[in-house]
Amino acid sequence: MSTVNKDEIEKFSKLADEWWDINGKFKPLHMFNPIRVEYILDITKAHFKIDKNKKFPLKNLKILDIGCGGGLISEPMTRLGAKVTGIDASVKNINVAKAHAKKNNLDITYLSSKPESLEDKNKFDIILNLEVVEHVENLDLYLSSCFNLLKPKGIMFTATLNRTLTSYIKAIVGAEYILRWLPIGTHDWNKFIKPEELEKKLTNLNFSIINLTGLSFNPFFQEWNRTKNLSVNYILVSQKD
C-alpha cells in the first residue's frame, strides 16, 4: 500500500517552478502563510510551554513538514529555530525546495519520500500536514504513519478542506473557475474530509484533539483570519497519546 497518488504528484510537479512566485499559481498559499505560521506558533508555545518572548521559539523542536512542496512553510519554521525535515513525493518539488533553501542559507533536510517510508519512529515533536490529506491515496495509512513518526505527546497540525456545499462553491467553483487562483482540477471535492470524520480517524489511532479552528479569507483586506466557521478551510491539532 502507498499514500502516493501519482496523478496528484504529477499535477503539482508540473507547477514546481512556480512555488516561490508570489504572483504565480501558488499565490493563495503565499497569502495563507502568515495566518498558518501565527497559528502554529501560538499552539506550539502553549503546548510546549515556551516563553512568548523567546527570540527563536521553536529552537530544539524537530518538525516534519509532509508534502512540503517548494518549502513555503519549512523555511519560516527554520527561521524560528526549528530543526526541519521536509518530505514530498515529487522530486521536482524537492529540488526547488533545496535550491531555495541553499540560496537563503537555510539548513533544512529535504527528502523525496512518503511518510510510510521514513524510519524515524518517535522522532518528531511536530508534524505539519498542511493542505495535504485531501491529495493522498490512502488516508488511514497516511495518518497511522504520522502517528508512528511523532514523539509521545507530540502534536500534529492537519489543515484541509471541509466537504460542504460552501467549500464546493468557494474552493472549487470560486478559486479554480472564477478567480483562477488555482489551476482547474487542483481539488477533488469528494476527497475533502469533514472535521468530525477526521477527528474519528485520529481518535481511533490514539490521538487526542487539542484544538480546532476555521480559516476564512477577507477579500476586502486580502488576508486570512481565524474563525469559528469550519465550512471551508480548517486546521485540526491533535496530540499523540
N, C-alpha and C positions, 0 to 999 in steps of 0.2 A: 504494500500500500504506500501511497505517496500523497503529500499535501499539495503537490505542484500541479496546477492546471496549465498545460503547455500553451493553450490559446491565450490565456491571460498573460503569461510571461512574454510571449511573442508580441502581444499588444503593447506592453509597456517598454519592451526592448526597442521597438521602432521609434519611441519618443525619447530615448535615453539622452540624446544630445541636448534636449531642452530642459533638463532638470533645473539648471541654475539660471535660466532666462526668466526673470521675474514677470515678463510680459508674454511669455510663451504658454504652452499647453498646461504647465503646472502652476500658472498664476494663482489658481484657487488655493493651492497648498501653501504658497508663499504668504497669502493673505491669512490663512488658517494658523500659521506657525506661532505668532505671538500669543494667542489665547491658549494654544496647546502647551507651550513652554511654561506659561504662567500657571496653568492648572497643575501640570506635572510637578512644578516646584512647590506649590502650596501643599499638595497632598504628601509629597515626599518629605518635606520639612516636618510636617505634623507627625507622620508615621515613624520616622527615624529620630524624632526629637532633635532636630538640627537648629542651631542658633539662627534666628531670622536675619541677623546682621553679618553672618559669616560671608567672607569675600567669595570663596569657592564652595558653595553649599553642598555640592554633590561629590566633593572630594572623598576618595576611598570607597565610593559606591561603584559597583560593577553593573553596567547596563547592557542589555541585549536589545538591539533595535532590529526587529524582524520585518522583512520587506522594506529595507532601508532606502531603496531607490538610489538617488544620487547623493544621499546623506543630509537631507534637509533638516532632520531632527537630530541626527547623530552629531552634527557639528556644534549646535548650541549646547547640547548636553556635555560635550567635551570641554567647551569653553567655560562651563560652570564647574568643571573639576572632575567629572565622572570618567571612569575608565570604560570606554565604549567599544563594543563589538557590534558591527552592523552586518547582517546577512541578507542576501537576496538571491533568488533562483536565477535571475538574469545576469549573465556575465557582463553584458554591456553596461547595465546599471552599476555594477561593482567597479568596473573600470573608470566610469565617470566619477564615482564617489572617491576612489583612490586618488585620481588626478587632482580633484578639487581640494581634498584634504592636504595633499602634498604642497599644492600651491599656497595654501594658507598655514603651512607648518603645524598641522594638527596631527597628533598621534592617535589614530583610530585604526582598529583592526577590522578590515573588511574581508568578508569571505563569500564566495559564491556557493551558497549552501541552503539547505532547508532545515527547520528545527529538529525534525526526527533523525537527521543525520549527525547532529552535534553530539559529542560525548562529554560535554561539560555539565555533568549531573550536579545538581545542587550548587551551582557556581554563581548565579547572578542574583543581585539584590533586587533588581527591577527588570521587567520585560515590557517593552513597548510594542503593542500591536495596534498601529495607527493606520486606519483605513486599509486593513489587510484581510480580515476574516471574510469579507464579502467576495474575496477573489480566490480563496483557497479551495482545493478539491475535496478534502476530507476534514471537515471542521472538528470532529471528535478526536481524530488522530492529532490534529494540529494543537488543540487545547491540552491534550494529555502530554504531548511533547513539551509544551511550555511549562506544564506543572513539574515535569522531571528536571527542567533546566533551572528552576528557581530554587533559591535557598529557602529553608523553612522560615516562615514569617516574611518572606519576600513578597513584593507586590507586583501586580500586572495591570497595565493600562490597556484597555481594549476600546478603541474608538471605531465606530462603524455607523451604519445607517439602519433606521427602523423600517420595517416593511409595512408601510401605511399608504393610503391614497395620497396623503400630503407629500410623502417622500417621493412618490412616483411623479407627481406634478412638479415638485421643486428640483429634485436631484436629477431626474432624467429628462422630462419634457423641458423644464426651465433651463437647467445648467447645460444640457447637451444640445438640445434642438433650437431653443430660442436665443439664449445668451451666448451659446457656443463657448462656454467656459472650458468645457471638456470635449474631447473627440466623441462623436456619436458611437455608442456601443461600449463606452467605458464601464458602465454598470449594468448588471442584470438584476432587475428588481426582485426576482424570485430568490436571489441569494442574499437579500437583505435579511437581517435577523432581529426579531423583536427583543427588547430588553429582558422580558420575562423568560423567553426561550434561552437566551444566553446565560441568564442567572441560573437556570435549572441545570444546564450543561456544566457550569462551573461548580456549583454546589455538589453535584454528583461526583466531581473529581476531588472533593475535599478542599475547595476554595471557599472562603467566606467573602461576602460582598461588603466592602467598606465605604464605597461612595458611588454615586451615580448622578450625572449631570447632563443636561441637554446643551446644545450649542446652536445659536441662531445667527444669521447674517443680517446686519443692518445696512440696507442698500444706500441710505442717505449718508451715513458716515463711512461706508465701505469698510466695515470692520465686523469681526465676530465677537459675540458675547455669550457668557454662560446664561442658561435659562432653565426653568423647571419643565419647560416643554420638551418632551422626548420624541416628538412625532417625526423628526427627520434625523439630524445628527445627534449622537450622544456618546459619552465616554463612561465606561463602567470600570471601576477599580476593584480588584479582588486581591485577597491575601492567601498565600499558601499556608494551610493549617498544619 
